[in-house]
Structure formats: structure tokens, C-alpha cells
């Protein structure tokens, strides 16, 4: 594991080089959020990768969404429906104290989306928000396709969960679910778009675009 300070001294920036079990990551994130709430730990940006797993958010329903549970399924407290995590996907868990920033859920989600979109742009991928549809979108062969998922939880104004961006996952693994409950649009990745994007390169882009994200949350 590599750790280093971000541009803001009170935020730890952590990168895990190996695959982290989803349940273990969730427990670690929950403990960190509780410590941040209590004022006994720094805020955290944690970048990692999971073994193949499906996760169900608070809006997930098995009927019509969980098509083929070929991987373990975890229920979680984040918002949203079903999503897939696995090798080749960059996961970002963000534990921030919004008590010191804007206490606005929509503002936070919008800022998080903007941060990821800016990082992808720095890597040569033009991504965007799609009105009425959650997630991060891009064009694949002229058609809108989802390249990333956003799912957050905010407890006592401390954030949990974050984003998942498809760098080079096996896209067939998404076939076991209806990603985020949206069936009419495909899922894509940087690799499918012909852009070789390593985790290190994407992490560097996230670091380079982090300060504007914090600025969007400033009171």
C-alpha cells in the first residue's frame, strides 16, 4: 500500500496496489468515517480494486435487475441500485467531513461527478453527465455509454463510498445485472474506447484535478 498527503494536509490519499475484498473495504471505510465524525482521524481518499462482486444500493430490487448472480452479492448502504466491481476498474472511496464544507448532498454528488469527469478528460476521454441518468457517461461509437458509477452515503455529514470507473474490466461481467437499473444503454471502458489507461495514470489525473473538487465544496 502507498500513502501520501494530498494537496490538503488534513486529507490522507491512499492507494492499494492489490485487490481488496469488498466486505473488508466496507468495514475499513465505515470505521474511518466514524473516526472522522469523532474527530480522531483525517479525511480519506482511498483508491483500490476489488475482486469480482455485485453490490446492491438502497434502491436495488432483485426483480429484473439481478439477472445472473455469478459473483457474490453484497447489500450496502450507498445510494443507487446494482453495480459491478472487479479487476480493471478503479474504485474511489471518499470520506470527507462536510460539516467543514457545504452541507448539501446534491452539491457533493455534483462535485464528485465533476471531479471524475475532469480526471477522465485529462486522460483523453470526454465524459459527461446525462440528465435523468446517474453515473458518468461518454460516447462509444457515437452512442452514449456508461463508463463509471457514482454511489454515495452521507452519515452525520461525513461521506462514504464514491465512484467506480471502468479502465479495462471484463465488460461481460456486467451482464449479470442491470447496471444502476438502466437497461437501454451499454457499459463501456477506457480500453474499449481504445485508450490504454493504467490505474497509476488515472490516479495521477485524479490528484491533478482534486483541488477544484474541494473548491466546489468550500463554504
C-alpha positions as CSV (number, residue, x, y, z in Angstrom):
1,X,0.0,0.0,0.0
2,X,1.2,3.5,-0.8
3,X,0.1,6.5,1.1
4,X,0.8,10.2,0.7
5,X,-0.6,13.5,1.7
6,X,-2.9,15.3,-0.7
7,X,-2.8,19.0,-1.5
8,X,-4.7,19.5,1.7
9,X,-2.7,18.4,4.7
10,X,-5.8,17.0,6.6
11,X,-6.7,14.6,3.9
12,X,-4.9,11.2,3.5
13,X,-4.6,9.9,0.0
14,X,-4.2,6.1,0.0
15,X,-3.6,3.7,-2.9
16,X,-3.9,0.0,-2.5
17,X,-1.9,-2.0,-5.2
18,X,-3.7,-5.3,-4.6
19,X,-7.3,-6.4,-4.7
20,X,-9.2,-5.6,-1.6
21,X,-12.1,-7.8,-0.5
22,X,-15.3,-5.7,-0.7
23,X,-16.5,-6.6,2.8
24,X,-13.1,-5.7,4.3
25,X,-13.0,-2.4,2.4
26,X,-16.5,-1.6,3.6
27,X,-15.6,-2.3,7.2
28,X,-12.4,-0.2,6.9
29,X,-14.3,2.7,5.3
30,X,-17.1,2.6,7.9
31,X,-14.6,2.7,10.7
32,X,-12.7,5.6,9.1
33,X,-16.0,7.5,8.7
34,X,-16.8,7.0,12.4
35,X,-13.4,8.2,13.4
36,X,-13.7,11.3,11.2
37,X,-17.1,12.0,12.7
38,X,-15.5,11.7,16.2
39,X,-12.6,14.0,15.1
40,X,-10.0,11.3,15.7
41,X,-8.9,10.7,12.1
42,X,-8.1,12.5,9.0
43,X,-10.4,12.6,5.9
44,X,-9.6,10.0,3.3
45,X,-9.4,9.4,-0.5
46,X,-8.9,5.6,-1.0
47,X,-8.2,4.2,-4.4
48,X,-8.3,0.5,-4.9
49,X,-9.6,-2.5,-6.9
50,X,-12.0,-5.3,-5.8
51,X,-12.3,-9.0,-6.8
52,X,-15.5,-9.5,-8.9
53,X,-18.6,-8.6,-6.8
54,X,-22.0,-7.2,-7.3
55,X,-23.2,-4.6,-4.9
56,X,-26.8,-3.5,-4.2
57,X,-27.6,0.0,-3.2
58,X,-30.6,1.2,-1.2
59,X,-32.8,1.4,-4.3
60,X,-31.9,-2.1,-5.7
61,X,-34.6,-4.7,-6.4
62,X,-33.9,-8.3,-7.3
63,X,-36.8,-8.4,-9.8
64,X,-35.5,-7.6,-13.2
65,X,-32.1,-6.2,-12.0
66,X,-30.2,-9.2,-10.6
67,X,-30.1,-11.3,-13.8
68,X,-27.3,-13.8,-13.0
69,X,-25.6,-13.7,-9.6
70,X,-22.4,-15.3,-10.9
71,X,-20.4,-13.4,-8.3
72,X,-21.0,-12.6,-4.6
73,X,-23.7,-10.1,-3.9
74,X,-23.3,-7.5,-1.1
75,X,-26.0,-5.3,0.2
76,X,-24.7,-1.9,1.1
77,X,-25.9,1.4,2.4
78,X,-24.9,3.6,-0.5
79,X,-27.5,5.1,-2.8
80,X,-28.4,3.6,-6.2
81,X,-29.1,0.2,-7.5
82,X,-26.9,-2.7,-8.6
83,X,-23.4,-2.2,-9.8
84,X,-20.4,-4.4,-10.5
85,X,-16.9,-4.1,-9.2
86,X,-13.9,-6.1,-10.4
87,X,-10.4,-6.2,-11.8
88,X,-9.7,-3.4,-14.3
89,X,-12.0,-1.0,-12.5
90,X,-10.8,1.9,-10.4
91,X,-12.7,2.4,-7.1
92,X,-12.5,5.6,-5.2
93,X,-13.9,5.8,-1.7
94,X,-14.1,9.3,-0.4
95,X,-14.5,10.1,3.3
96,X,-15.0,13.8,3.7
97,X,-16.3,15.9,6.6
98,X,-19.0,18.1,5.1
99,X,-19.5,19.8,8.4
100,X,-16.5,21.9,7.4
101,X,-17.8,22.4,3.9
102,X,-21.2,22.8,2.1
103,X,-23.8,20.7,3.8
104,X,-25.5,19.9,0.6
105,X,-26.0,16.4,-0.7
106,X,-26.7,17.4,-4.3
107,X,-23.7,19.8,-4.3
108,X,-21.5,17.0,-3.1
109,X,-22.7,14.5,-5.7
110,X,-22.4,17.1,-8.5
111,X,-18.8,18.0,-7.4
112,X,-17.8,14.3,-7.2
113,X,-19.1,13.8,-10.8
114,X,-17.3,16.8,-11.9
115,X,-14.0,15.6,-10.4
116,X,-14.2,12.3,-12.1
117,X,-15.2,13.9,-15.4
118,X,-12.2,16.3,-15.2
119,X,-9.8,13.4,-14.4
120,X,-11.1,11.4,-17.4
121,X,-10.8,14.5,-19.6
122,X,-7.1,14.8,-18.5
123,X,-6.7,11.2,-19.8
124,X,-8.2,11.9,-23.2
125,X,-11.7,10.7,-22.5
126,X,-14.5,13.2,-23.0
127,X,-17.1,12.3,-20.3
128,X,-20.3,14.0,-19.2
129,X,-23.4,13.9,-17.0
130,X,-26.6,12.7,-18.6
131,X,-29.8,14.4,-17.4
132,X,-32.1,12.0,-15.7
133,X,-29.4,9.2,-15.6
134,X,-27.0,8.6,-12.8
135,X,-23.3,7.9,-13.4
136,X,-20.5,9.1,-15.7
137,X,-21.1,8.8,-19.5
138,X,-19.2,9.0,-22.7
139,X,-19.7,8.3,-26.4
140,X,-18.8,4.8,-27.7
141,X,-19.2,4.6,-31.4
142,X,-21.5,7.6,-31.4
143,X,-23.8,6.1,-28.8
144,X,-24.0,7.2,-25.1
145,X,-22.4,4.6,-22.9
146,X,-21.7,4.4,-19.2
147,X,-18.1,4.4,-18.2
148,X,-18.5,5.0,-14.4
149,X,-20.8,4.7,-11.5
150,X,-21.4,7.1,-8.6
151,X,-22.9,5.9,-5.3
152,X,-22.6,7.8,-2.0
153,X,-23.9,7.7,1.5
154,X,-23.7,10.7,3.9
155,X,-23.9,10.0,7.6
156,X,-23.8,12.9,10.1
157,X,-22.4,14.9,7.2
158,X,-19.5,12.6,6.7
159,X,-19.4,11.0,3.2
160,X,-18.9,7.3,2.4
161,X,-18.5,5.3,-0.8
162,X,-17.7,7.2,-4.0
163,X,-17.1,6.2,-7.6
164,X,-16.1,3.2,-9.8
165,X,-14.5,3.9,-13.2
166,X,-14.1,1.3,-16.0
167,X,-10.5,1.3,-17.1
168,X,-10.2,-2.2,-18.5
169,X,-12.6,-4.6,-16.8
170,X,-14.2,-7.6,-18.5
171,X,-17.4,-5.9,-19.6
172,X,-19.2,-9.2,-19.9
173,X,-19.3,-9.3,-16.1
174,X,-21.8,-6.5,-16.2
175,X,-24.2,-9.0,-17.9
176,X,-25.3,-10.4,-14.6
177,X,-27.1,-7.2,-13.6
178,X,-28.9,-4.3,-15.0
179,X,-26.2,-1.7,-14.1
180,X,-27.8,1.1,-12.0
181,X,-31.2,0.0,-13.2
182,X,-30.5,1.4,-16.7
183,X,-31.0,-1.3,-19.4
184,X,-31.2,0.7,-22.6
185,X,-27.6,2.0,-22.6
186,X,-24.4,-0.1,-22.8
187,X,-21.4,-0.1,-20.5
188,X,-18.0,0.9,-21.8
189,X,-14.4,1.3,-20.7
190,X,-11.3,3.2,-21.5
191,X,-9.9,0.0,-23.1
192,X,-13.0,-0.4,-25.3
193,X,-12.6,3.2,-26.4
194,X,-9.0,2.4,-27.5
195,X,-7.4,4.4,-24.7
196,X,-4.9,2.4,-22.6
197,X,-5.4,3.8,-19.1
198,X,-3.5,2.4,-16.2
199,X,-4.6,2.8,-12.6
200,X,-1.5,4.8,-11.9
201,X,-2.2,7.2,-14.8
202,X,-5.8,7.7,-13.7
203,X,-4.8,8.1,-10.1
204,X,-2.4,10.9,-11.2
205,X,-5.2,12.6,-13.1
206,X,-7.4,12.4,-10.0
207,X,-4.7,14.0,-7.9
208,X,-4.2,16.8,-10.5
209,X,-7.9,17.6,-10.5
210,X,-8.6,17.3,-6.8
211,X,-8.2,20.9,-5.7
212,X,-11.1,22.1,-7.9
213,X,-13.3,19.4,-6.4
214,X,-12.6,20.7,-2.9
215,X,-13.2,24.3,-4.2
216,X,-16.6,23.3,-5.3
217,X,-17.4,22.1,-1.7
218,X,-16.0,25.2,0.0
219,X,-18.4,27.3,2.1
